[in-house]
Amino acid sequence: MTANIGTIDRNLRLLLGVALLSLVFVGPQTPWGLVGLIPLVTGLARFCPVYRIAGISSCANPES
């Protein structure tokens, strides 16, 4: 599994994931905040299956 998520993309995914996940604990306390797990996990893994299917890579060096 080669990385296909670059640094900026990764940071945005991590930020979005944490923000959405926080909705489970604070704010409206809605289970929709669990959707935040998707960008959080893809950001941590630096791999997005949707990018792979579409042939997209935001990574400058996809081998690292």
PQR file with spaces between the fields and no chain letter, atoms N, CA, C, O and H, PARSE charges and radii, in Angstrom:
ATOM       1  N    MET     1       0.855   -1.169    0.000 -0.4000 1.5000
ATOM       2  CA   MET     1       0.000    0.000    0.000 -0.0000 2.0000
ATOM       3  C    MET     1       0.904    1.235    0.000  0.5500 1.7000
ATOM       4  O    MET     1       1.539    1.544    1.008 -0.5500 1.4000
ATOM       5  N    THR     2       0.958    1.923   -1.108 -0.4000 1.5000
ATOM       6  CA   THR     2       1.793    3.115   -1.213 -0.0000 2.0000
ATOM       7  C    THR     2       1.007    4.349   -0.821  0.5500 1.7000
ATOM       8  O    THR     2      -0.206    4.417   -1.020 -0.5500 1.4000
ATOM       9  H    THR     2       0.442    1.673   -1.928  0.4000 1.0000
ATOM      10  N    ALA     3       1.705    5.319   -0.264 -0.4000 1.5000
ATOM      11  CA   ALA     3       1.073    6.560    0.174 -0.0000 2.0000
ATOM      12  C    ALA     3       0.568    7.337   -1.038  0.5500 1.7000
ATOM      13  O    ALA     3       1.267    7.450   -2.045 -0.5500 1.4000
ATOM      14  H    ALA     3       2.690    5.263   -0.103  0.4000 1.0000
ATOM      15  N    ASN     4      -0.630    7.863   -0.937 -0.4000 1.5000
ATOM      16  CA   ASN     4      -1.161    8.706   -2.001 -0.0000 2.0000
ATOM      17  C    ASN     4      -1.769    9.997   -1.448  0.5500 1.7000
ATOM      18  O    ASN     4      -2.532   10.679   -2.132 -0.5500 1.4000
ATOM      19  H    ASN     4      -1.198    7.771   -0.119  0.4000 1.0000
ATOM      20  N    ILE     5      -1.421   10.317   -0.210 -0.4000 1.5000
ATOM      21  CA   ILE     5      -1.912   11.545    0.427 -0.0000 2.0000
ATOM      22  C    ILE     5      -0.707   12.377    0.840  0.5500 1.7000
ATOM      23  O    ILE     5       0.160   11.907    1.578 -0.5500 1.4000
ATOM      24  H    ILE     5      -0.801    9.763    0.345  0.4000 1.0000
ATOM      25  N    GLY     6      -0.658   13.607    0.362 -0.4000 1.5000
ATOM      26  CA   GLY     6       0.445   14.511    0.671 -0.0000 2.0000
ATOM      27  C    GLY     6       0.293   15.153    2.040  0.5500 1.7000
ATOM      28  O    GLY     6      -0.681   14.910    2.752 -0.5500 1.4000
ATOM      29  H    GLY     6      -1.362   13.988   -0.238  0.4000 1.0000
ATOM      30  N    THR     7       1.269   15.974    2.394 -0.4000 1.5000
ATOM      31  CA   THR     7       1.332   16.575    3.728 -0.0000 2.0000
ATOM      32  C    THR     7       0.153   17.505    4.010  0.5500 1.7000
ATOM      33  O    THR     7      -0.473   17.409    5.066 -0.5500 1.4000
ATOM      34  H    THR     7       2.060   16.171    1.816  0.4000 1.0000
ATOM      35  N    ILE     8      -0.149   18.390    3.087 -0.4000 1.5000
ATOM      36  CA   ILE     8      -1.253   19.331    3.306 -0.0000 2.0000
ATOM      37  C    ILE     8      -2.580   18.585    3.366  0.5500 1.7000
ATOM      38  O    ILE     8      -3.408   18.843    4.240 -0.5500 1.4000
ATOM      39  H    ILE     8       0.360   18.468    2.229  0.4000 1.0000
ATOM      40  N    ASP     9      -2.774   17.671    2.445 -0.4000 1.5000
ATOM      41  CA   ASP     9      -3.989   16.850    2.421 -0.0000 2.0000
ATOM      42  C    ASP     9      -4.121   16.065    3.724  0.5500 1.7000
ATOM      43  O    ASP     9      -5.206   15.977    4.298 -0.5500 1.4000
ATOM      44  H    ASP     9      -2.102   17.462    1.734  0.4000 1.0000
ATOM      45  N    ARG    10      -3.016   15.501    4.181 -0.4000 1.5000
ATOM      46  CA   ARG    10      -3.022   14.716    5.419 -0.0000 2.0000
ATOM      47  C    ARG    10      -3.409   15.580    6.612  0.5500 1.7000
ATOM      48  O    ARG    10      -4.248   15.186    7.422 -0.5500 1.4000
ATOM      49  H    ARG    10      -2.134   15.573    3.715  0.4000 1.0000
ATOM      50  N    ASN    11      -2.794   16.765    6.720 -0.4000 1.5000
ATOM      51  CA   ASN    11      -3.095   17.654    7.842 -0.0000 2.0000
ATOM      52  C    ASN    11      -4.560   18.096    7.830  0.5500 1.7000
ATOM      53  O    ASN    11      -5.196   18.171    8.882 -0.5500 1.4000
ATOM      54  H    ASN    11      -2.113   17.085    6.061  0.4000 1.0000
ATOM      55  N    LEU    12      -5.089   18.386    6.651 -0.4000 1.5000
ATOM      56  CA   LEU    12      -6.498   18.778    6.562 -0.0000 2.0000
ATOM      57  C    LEU    12      -7.422   17.625    6.959  0.5500 1.7000
ATOM      58  O    LEU    12      -8.425   17.841    7.638 -0.5500 1.4000
ATOM      59  H    LEU    12      -4.572   18.325    5.797  0.4000 1.0000
ATOM      60  N    ARG    13      -7.088   16.409    6.539 -0.4000 1.5000
ATOM      61  CA   ARG    13      -7.890   15.245    6.899 -0.0000 2.0000
ATOM      62  C    ARG    13      -7.863   14.999    8.409  0.5500 1.7000
ATOM      63  O    ARG    13      -8.892   14.700    9.015 -0.5500 1.4000
ATOM      64  H    ARG    13      -6.272   16.234    5.987  0.4000 1.0000
ATOM      65  N    LEU    14      -6.678   15.127    9.008 -0.4000 1.5000
ATOM      66  CA   LEU    14      -6.571   14.920   10.447 -0.0000 2.0000
ATOM      67  C    LEU    14      -7.371   15.969   11.213  0.5500 1.7000
ATOM      68  O    LEU    14      -8.067   15.643   12.175 -0.5500 1.4000
ATOM      69  H    LEU    14      -5.842   15.369    8.515  0.4000 1.0000
ATOM      70  N    LEU    15      -7.274   17.213   10.793 -0.4000 1.5000
ATOM      71  CA   LEU    15      -8.013   18.293   11.437 -0.0000 2.0000
ATOM      72  C    LEU    15      -9.523   18.085   11.293  0.5500 1.7000
ATOM      73  O    LEU    15     -10.268   18.225   12.264 -0.5500 1.4000
ATOM      74  H    LEU    15      -6.709   17.477   10.011  0.4000 1.0000
ATOM      75  N    LEU    16      -9.966   17.755   10.093 -0.4000 1.5000
ATOM      76  CA   LEU    16     -11.386   17.519    9.844 -0.0000 2.0000
ATOM      77  C    LEU    16     -11.882   16.308   10.640  0.5500 1.7000
ATOM      78  O    LEU    16     -12.974   16.335   11.208 -0.5500 1.4000
ATOM      79  H    LEU    16      -9.361   17.642    9.304  0.4000 1.0000
ATOM      80  N    GLY    17     -11.076   15.256   10.673 -0.4000 1.5000
ATOM      81  CA   GLY    17     -11.460   14.053   11.405 -0.0000 2.0000
ATOM      82  C    GLY    17     -11.638   14.308   12.881  0.5500 1.7000
ATOM      83  O    GLY    17     -12.619   13.862   13.477 -0.5500 1.4000
ATOM      84  H    GLY    17     -10.190   15.234   10.211  0.4000 1.0000
ATOM      85  N    VAL    18     -10.700   15.023   13.481 -0.4000 1.5000
ATOM      86  CA   VAL    18     -10.795   15.338   14.911 -0.0000 2.0000
ATOM      87  C    VAL    18     -11.980   16.258   15.173  0.5500 1.7000
ATOM      88  O    VAL    18     -12.693   16.085   16.162 -0.5500 1.4000
ATOM      89  H    VAL    18      -9.903   15.386   12.997  0.4000 1.0000
ATOM      90  N    ALA    19     -12.196   17.231   14.297 -0.4000 1.5000
ATOM      91  CA   ALA    19     -13.323   18.151   14.471 -0.0000 2.0000
ATOM      92  C    ALA    19     -14.660   17.412   14.398  0.5500 1.7000
ATOM      93  O    ALA    19     -15.538   17.637   15.230 -0.5500 1.4000
ATOM      94  H    ALA    19     -11.618   17.371   13.494  0.4000 1.0000
ATOM      95  N    LEU    20     -14.816   16.541   13.416 -0.4000 1.5000
ATOM      96  CA   LEU    20     -16.067   15.785   13.301 -0.0000 2.0000
ATOM      97  C    LEU    20     -16.238   14.802   14.446  0.5500 1.7000
ATOM      98  O    LEU    20     -17.342   14.632   14.962 -0.5500 1.4000
ATOM      99  H    LEU    20     -14.102   16.359   12.740  0.4000 1.0000
ATOM     100  N    LEU    21     -15.164   14.162   14.839 -0.4000 1.5000
ATOM     101  CA   LEU    21     -15.225   13.197   15.930 -0.0000 2.0000
ATOM     102  C    LEU    21     -15.573   13.876   17.254  0.5500 1.7000
ATOM     103  O    LEU    21     -16.185   13.260   18.127 -0.5500 1.4000
ATOM     104  H    LEU    21     -14.267   14.300   14.420  0.4000 1.0000
ATOM     105  N    SER    22     -15.190   15.120   17.402 -0.4000 1.5000
ATOM     106  CA   SER    22     -15.511   15.844   18.635 -0.0000 2.0000
ATOM     107  C    SER    22     -17.019   16.075   18.778  0.5500 1.7000
ATOM     108  O    SER    22     -17.507   16.302   19.885 -0.5500 1.4000
ATOM     109  H    SER    22     -14.692   15.620   16.694  0.4000 1.0000
ATOM     110  N    LEU    23     -17.760   16.019   17.662 -0.4000 1.5000
ATOM     111  CA   LEU    23     -19.210   16.185   17.729 -0.0000 2.0000
ATOM     112  C    LEU    23     -19.887   15.065   18.504  0.5500 1.7000
ATOM     113  O    LEU    23     -21.016   15.226   18.967 -0.5500 1.4000
ATOM     114  H    LEU    23     -17.364   15.835   16.762  0.4000 1.0000
ATOM     115  N    VAL    24     -19.211   13.938   18.647 -0.4000 1.5000
ATOM     116  CA   VAL    24     -19.771   12.823   19.410 -0.0000 2.0000
ATOM     117  C    VAL    24     -19.758   13.146   20.894  0.5500 1.7000
ATOM     118  O    VAL    24     -20.634   12.698   21.635 -0.5500 1.4000
ATOM     119  H    VAL    24     -18.294   13.808   18.271  0.4000 1.0000
ATOM     120  N    PHE    25     -18.764   13.927   21.340 -0.4000 1.5000
ATOM     121  CA   PHE    25     -18.581   14.181   22.765 -0.0000 2.0000
ATOM     122  C    PHE    25     -19.066   15.554   23.206  0.5500 1.7000
ATOM     123  O    PHE    25     -19.564   15.694   24.323 -0.5500 1.4000
ATOM     124  H    PHE    25     -18.052   14.291   20.739  0.4000 1.0000
ATOM     125  N    VAL    26     -18.937   16.568   22.361 -0.4000 1.5000
ATOM     126  CA   VAL    26     -19.366   17.926   22.703 -0.0000 2.0000
ATOM     127  C    VAL    26     -20.286   18.443   21.608  0.5500 1.7000
ATOM     128  O    VAL    26     -20.425   17.819   20.556 -0.5500 1.4000
ATOM     129  H    VAL    26     -18.533   16.454   21.453  0.4000 1.0000
ATOM     130  N    GLY    27     -20.895   19.555   21.855 -0.4000 1.5000
ATOM     131  CA   GLY    27     -21.800   20.129   20.851 -0.0000 2.0000
ATOM     132  C    GLY    27     -23.118   19.382   20.814  0.5500 1.7000
ATOM     133  O    GLY    27     -23.689   19.084   21.863 -0.5500 1.4000
ATOM     134  H    GLY    27     -20.782   20.062   22.710  0.4000 1.0000
ATOM     135  N    PRO    28     -23.613   19.075   19.620 -0.5600 1.5000
ATOM     136  CA   PRO    28     -24.922   18.419   19.516  0.2800 2.0000
ATOM     137  C    PRO    28     -24.905   16.944   19.928  0.5500 1.7000
ATOM     138  O    PRO    28     -25.965   16.324   20.015 -0.5500 1.4000
ATOM     139  N    GLN    29     -23.733   16.374   20.183 -0.4000 1.5000
ATOM     140  CA   GLN    29     -23.569   14.971   20.582 -0.0000 2.0000
ATOM     141  C    GLN    29     -24.339   14.025   19.661  0.5500 1.7000
ATOM     142  O    GLN    29     -25.146   13.210   20.108 -0.5500 1.4000
ATOM     143  H    GLN    29     -22.871   16.878   20.113  0.4000 1.0000
ATOM     144  N    THR    30     -24.072   14.154   18.402 -0.4000 1.5000
ATOM     145  CA   THR    30     -24.737   13.349   17.391 -0.0000 2.0000
ATOM     146  C    THR    30     -23.823   12.213   16.927  0.5500 1.7000
ATOM     147  O    THR    30     -22.610   12.404   16.839 -0.5500 1.4000
ATOM     148  H    THR    30     -23.417   14.816   18.039  0.4000 1.0000
ATOM     149  N    PRO    31     -24.378   11.039   16.629 -0.5600 1.5000
ATOM     150  CA   PRO    31     -23.543    9.950   16.136  0.2800 2.0000
ATOM     151  C    PRO    31     -22.959   10.217   14.748  0.5500 1.7000
ATOM     152  O    PRO    31     -22.069    9.488   14.312 -0.5500 1.4000
ATOM     153  N    TRP    32     -23.438   11.237   14.051 -0.4000 1.5000
ATOM     154  CA   TRP    32     -22.884   11.586   12.745 -0.0000 2.0000
ATOM     155  C    TRP    32     -21.421   12.009   12.865  0.5500 1.7000
ATOM     156  O    TRP    32     -20.695   12.025   11.871 -0.5500 1.4000
ATOM     157  H    TRP    32     -24.162   11.829   14.405  0.4000 1.0000
ATOM     158  N    GLY    33     -20.996   12.345   14.056 -0.4000 1.5000
ATOM     159  CA   GLY    33     -19.605   12.706   14.265 -0.0000 2.0000
ATOM     160  C    GLY    33     -18.666   11.542   14.017  0.5500 1.7000
ATOM     161  O    GLY    33     -17.474   11.747   13.786 -0.5500 1.4000
ATOM     162  H    GLY    33     -21.585   12.332   14.863  0.4000 1.0000
ATOM     163  N    LEU    34     -19.187   10.312   14.060 -0.4000 1.5000
ATOM     164  CA   LEU    34     -18.363    9.134   13.799 -0.0000 2.0000
ATOM     165  C    LEU    34     -17.876    9.087   12.358  0.5500 1.7000
ATOM     166  O    LEU    34     -16.945    8.346   12.042 -0.5500 1.4000
ATOM     167  H    LEU    34     -20.156   10.145   14.247  0.4000 1.0000
ATOM     168  N    VAL    35     -18.489    9.862   11.492 -0.4000 1.5000
ATOM     169  CA   VAL    35     -18.020    9.983   10.109 -0.0000 2.0000
ATOM     170  C    VAL    35     -16.592   10.532   10.103  0.5500 1.7000
ATOM     171  O    VAL    35     -15.843   10.320    9.150 -0.5500 1.4000
ATOM     172  H    VAL    35     -19.246   10.464   11.748  0.4000 1.0000
ATOM     173  N    GLY    36     -16.226   11.230   11.161 -0.4000 1.5000
ATOM     174  CA   GLY    36     -14.885   11.779   11.294 -0.0000 2.0000
ATOM     175  C    GLY    36     -13.800   10.717   11.354  0.5500 1.7000
ATOM     176  O    GLY    36     -12.623   11.023   11.159 -0.5500 1.4000
ATOM     177  H    GLY    36     -16.834   11.402   11.936  0.4000 1.0000
ATOM     178  N    LEU    37     -14.178    9.478   11.621 -0.4000 1.5000
ATOM     179  CA   LEU    37     -13.198    8.394   11.645 -0.0000 2.0000
ATOM     180  C    LEU    37     -12.591    8.154   10.258  0.5500 1.7000
ATOM     181  O    LEU    37     -11.433    7.751   10.143 -0.5500 1.4000
ATOM     182  H    LEU    37     -15.133    9.229   11.779  0.4000 1.0000
ATOM     183  N    ILE    38     -13.372    8.403    9.219 -0.4000 1.5000
ATOM     184  CA   ILE    38     -12.893    8.155    7.850 -0.0000 2.0000
ATOM     185  C    ILE    38     -11.726    9.070    7.492  0.5500 1.7000
ATOM     186  O    ILE    38     -10.666    8.565    7.120 -0.5500 1.4000
ATOM     187  H    ILE    38     -14.313    8.731    9.312  0.4000 1.0000
ATOM     188  N    PRO    39     -11.870   10.397    7.586 -0.5600 1.5000
ATOM     189  CA   PRO    39     -10.705   11.229    7.255  0.2800 2.0000
ATOM     190  C    PRO    39      -9.569   11.054    8.264  0.5500 1.7000
ATOM     191  O    PRO    39      -8.400   11.200    7.905 -0.5500 1.4000
ATOM     192  N    LEU    40      -9.893   10.744    9.510 -0.4000 1.5000
ATOM     193  CA   LEU    40      -8.848   10.545   10.511 -0.0000 2.0000
ATOM     194  C    LEU    40      -7.993    9.323   10.185  0.5500 1.7000
ATOM     195  O    LEU    40      -6.765    9.396   10.230 -0.5500 1.4000
ATOM     196  H    LEU    40     -10.842   10.625    9.802  0.4000 1.0000
ATOM     197  N    VAL    41      -8.626    8.217    9.861 -0.4000 1.5000
ATOM     198  CA   VAL    41      -7.890    6.992    9.544 -0.0000 2.0000
ATOM     199  C    VAL    41      -7.121    7.128    8.232  0.5500 1.7000
ATOM     200  O    VAL    41      -5.970    6.701    8.143 -0.5500 1.4000
ATOM     201  H    VAL    41      -9.623    8.158    9.824  0.4000 1.0000
ATOM     202  N    THR    42      -7.744    7.717    7.219 -0.4000 1.5000
ATOM     203  CA   THR    42      -7.037    7.879    5.944 -0.0000 2.0000
ATOM     204  C    THR    42      -5.865    8.852    6.096  0.5500 1.7000
ATOM     205  O    THR    42      -4.834    8.682    5.445 -0.5500 1.4000
ATOM     206  H    THR    42      -8.679    8.064    7.292  0.4000 1.0000
ATOM     207  N    GLY    43      -6.011    9.855    6.938 -0.4000 1.5000
ATOM     208  CA   GLY    43      -4.908   10.781    7.184 -0.0000 2.0000
ATOM     209  C    GLY    43      -3.761   10.115    7.925  0.5500 1.7000
ATOM     210  O    GLY    43      -2.596   10.346    7.601 -0.5500 1.4000
ATOM     211  H    GLY    43      -6.848    9.994    7.467  0.4000 1.0000
ATOM     212  N    LEU    44      -4.076    9.295    8.912 -0.4000 1.5000
ATOM     213  CA   LEU    44      -3.039    8.594    9.665 -0.0000 2.0000
ATOM     214  C    LEU    44      -2.323    7.554    8.798  0.5500 1.7000
ATOM     215  O    LEU    44      -1.110    7.374    8.908 -0.5500 1.4000
ATOM     216  H    LEU    44      -5.022    9.107    9.176  0.4000 1.0000
ATOM     217  N    ALA    45      -3.081    6.874    7.941 -0.4000 1.5000
ATOM     218  CA   ALA    45      -2.496    5.836    7.085 -0.0000 2.0000
ATOM     219  C    ALA    45      -1.818    6.414    5.844  0.5500 1.7000
ATOM     220  O    ALA    45      -1.055    5.717    5.175 -0.5500 1.4000
ATOM     221  H    ALA    45      -4.066    7.020    7.852  0.4000 1.0000
ATOM     222  N    ARG    46      -2.089    7.679    5.532 -0.4000 1.5000
ATOM     223  CA   ARG    46      -1.588    8.342    4.319 -0.0000 2.0000
ATOM     224  C    ARG    46      -2.008    7.608    3.056  0.5500 1.7000
ATOM     225  O    ARG    46      -1.308    7.648    2.044 -0.5500 1.4000
ATOM     226  H    ARG    46      -2.708    8.245    6.075  0.4000 1.0000
ATOM     227  N    PHE    47      -3.144    6.946    3.117 -0.4000 1.5000
ATOM     228  CA   PHE    47      -3.653    6.191    1.975 -0.0000 2.0000
ATOM     229  C    PHE    47      -5.160    6.370    1.895  0.5500 1.7000
ATOM     230  O    PHE    47      -5.866    6.212    2.892 -0.5500 1.4000
ATOM     231  H    PHE    47      -3.712    6.914    3.938  0.4000 1.0000
ATOM     232  N    CYS    48      -5.654    6.702    0.697 -0.4000 1.5000
ATOM     233  CA   CYS    48      -7.082    6.855    0.461 -0.0000 2.0000
ATOM     234  C    CYS    48      -7.495    5.913   -0.663  0.5500 1.7000
ATOM     235  O    CYS    48      -7.023    6.052   -1.791 -0.5500 1.4000
ATOM     236  H    CYS    48      -5.081    6.830   -0.112  0.4000 1.0000
ATOM     237  N    PRO    49      -8.381    4.946   -0.363 -0.5600 1.5000
ATOM     238  CA   PRO    49      -8.803    4.015   -1.403  0.2800 2.0000
ATOM     239  C    PRO    49      -9.527    4.698   -2.560  0.5500 1.7000
ATOM     240  O    PRO    49      -9.425    4.250   -3.702 -0.5500 1.4000
ATOM     241  N    VAL    50     -10.248    5.765   -2.282 -0.4000 1.5000
ATOM     242  CA   VAL    50     -10.957    6.484   -3.348 -0.0000 2.0000
ATOM     243  C    VAL    50      -9.947    7.141   -4.292  0.5500 1.7000
ATOM     244  O    VAL    50     -10.141    7.137   -5.508 -0.5500 1.4000
ATOM     245  H    VAL    50     -10.331    6.129   -1.355  0.4000 1.0000
ATOM     246  N    TYR    51      -8.878    7.701   -3.741 -0.4000 1.5000
ATOM     247  CA   TYR    51      -7.822    8.263   -4.573 -0.0000 2.0000
ATOM     248  C    TYR    51      -7.217    7.184   -5.458  0.5500 1.7000
ATOM     249  O    TYR    51      -6.929    7.427   -6.630 -0.5500 1.4000
ATOM     250  H    TYR    51      -8.720    7.704   -2.754  0.4000 1.0000
ATOM     251  N    ARG    52      -7.025    6.002   -4.908 -0.4000 1.5000
ATOM     252  CA   ARG    52      -6.426    4.895   -5.671 -0.0000 2.0000
ATOM     253  C    ARG    52      -7.310    4.512   -6.849  0.5500 1.7000
ATOM     254  O    ARG    52      -6.818    4.315   -7.960 -0.5500 1.4000
ATOM     255  H    ARG    52      -7.258    5.804   -3.956  0.4000 1.0000
ATOM     256  N    ILE    53      -8.617    4.407   -6.609 -0.4000 1.5000
ATOM     257  CA   ILE    53      -9.561    4.048   -7.672 -0.0000 2.0000
ATOM     258  C    ILE    53      -9.577    5.121   -8.764  0.5500 1.7000
ATOM     259  O    ILE    53      -9.630    4.813   -9.955 -0.5500 1.4000
ATOM     260  H    ILE    53      -9.016    4.567   -5.706  0.4000 1.0000
ATOM     261  N    ALA    54      -9.530    6.395   -8.331 -0.4000 1.5000
ATOM     262  CA   ALA    54      -9.581    7.505   -9.285 -0.0000 2.0000
ATOM     263  C    ALA    54      -8.226    7.791   -9.919  0.5500 1.7000
ATOM     264  O    ALA    54      -8.146    8.574  -10.866 -0.5500 1.4000
ATOM     265  H    ALA    54      -9.487    6.645   -7.364  0.4000 1.0000
ATOM     266  N    GLY    55      -7.162    7.175   -9.417 -0.4000 1.5000
ATOM     267  CA   GLY    55      -5.838    7.425   -9.966 -0.0000 2.0000
ATOM     268  C    GLY    55      -5.255    8.765   -9.552  0.5500 1.7000
ATOM     269  O    GLY    55      -4.442    9.340  -10.275 -0.5500 1.4000
ATOM     270  H    GLY    55      -7.227    6.540   -8.647  0.4000 1.0000
ATOM     271  N    ILE    56      -5.663    9.263   -8.400 -0.4000 1.5000
ATOM     272  CA   ILE    56      -5.218   10.563   -7.901 -0.0000 2.0000
ATOM     273  C    ILE    56      -4.157   10.353   -6.832  0.5500 1.7000
ATOM     274  O    ILE    56      -4.208    9.380   -6.079 -0.5500 1.4000
ATOM     275  H    ILE    56      -6.324    8.795   -7.812  0.4000 1.0000
ATOM     276  N    SER    57      -3.209   11.256   -6.768 -0.4000 1.5000
ATOM     277  CA   SER    57      -2.217   11.260   -5.693 -0.0000 2.0000
ATOM     278  C    SER    57      -1.851   12.697   -5.377  0.5500 1.7000
ATOM     279  O    SER    57      -1.445   13.444   -6.267 -0.5500 1.4000
ATOM     280  H    SER    57      -3.167   12.046   -7.379  0.4000 1.0000
ATOM     281  N    SER    58      -1.989   13.091   -4.126 -0.4000 1.5000
ATOM     282  CA   SER    58      -1.580   14.434   -3.720 -0.0000 2.0000
ATOM     283  C    SER    58      -0.207   14.387   -3.070  0.5500 1.7000
ATOM     284  O    SER    58       0.276   15.394   -2.553 -0.5500 1.4000
ATOM     285  H    SER    58      -2.319   12.484   -3.403  0.4000 1.0000
ATOM     286  N    CYS    59       0.415   13.228   -3.095 -0.4000 1.5000
ATOM     287  CA   CYS    59       1.726   13.022   -2.496 -0.0000 2.0000
ATOM     288  C    CYS    59       2.812   13.373   -3.514  0.5500 1.7000
ATOM     289  O    CYS    59       2.752   12.956   -4.670 -0.5500 1.4000
ATOM     290  H    CYS    59       0.023   12.410   -3.515  0.4000 1.0000
ATOM     291  N    ALA    60       3.805   14.146   -3.067 -0.4000 1.5000
ATOM     292  CA   ALA    60       4.895   14.523   -3.976 -0.0000 2.0000
ATOM     293  C    ALA    60       5.766   13.321   -4.310  0.5500 1.7000
ATOM     294  O    ALA    60       6.252   13.196   -5.434 -0.5500 1.4000
ATOM     295  H    ALA    60       3.854   14.486   -2.128  0.4000 1.0000
ATOM     296  N    ASN    61       5.962   12.443   -3.344 -0.4000 1.5000
ATOM     297  CA   ASN    61       6.767   11.245   -3.550 -0.0000 2.0000
ATOM     298  C    ASN    61       5.925   10.044   -3.107  0.5500 1.7000
ATOM     299  O    ASN    61       5.948    9.698   -1.925 -0.5500 1.4000
ATOM     300  H    ASN    61       5.567   12.545   -2.431  0.4000 1.0000
ATOM     301  N    PRO    62       5.192    9.407   -3.999 -0.5600 1.5000
ATOM     302  CA   PRO    62       4.254    8.345   -3.615  0.2800 2.0000
ATOM     303  C    PRO    62       4.919    7.095   -3.053  0.5500 1.7000
ATOM     304  O    PRO    62       4.217    6.232   -2.524 -0.5500 1.4000
ATOM     305  N    GLU    63       6.231    6.958   -3.142 -0.4000 1.5000
ATOM     306  CA   GLU    63       6.892    5.750   -2.644 -0.0000 2.0000
ATOM     307  C    GLU    63       7.162    5.815   -1.155  0.5500 1.7000
ATOM     308  O    GLU    63       7.442    4.781   -0.550 -0.5500 1.4000
ATOM     309  H    GLU    63       6.801    7.658   -3.571  0.4000 1.0000
ATOM     310  N    SER    64       7.089    7.008   -0.523 -0.4000 1.5000
ATOM     311  CA   SER    64       7.405    7.107    0.909 -0.0000 2.0000
ATOM     312  C    SER    64       6.191    6.917    1.765  0.5500 1.7000
ATOM     313  O    SER    64       6.285    6.970    2.991 -0.5500 1.4000
ATOM     314  H    SER    64       6.861    7.849   -1.015  0.4000 1.0000
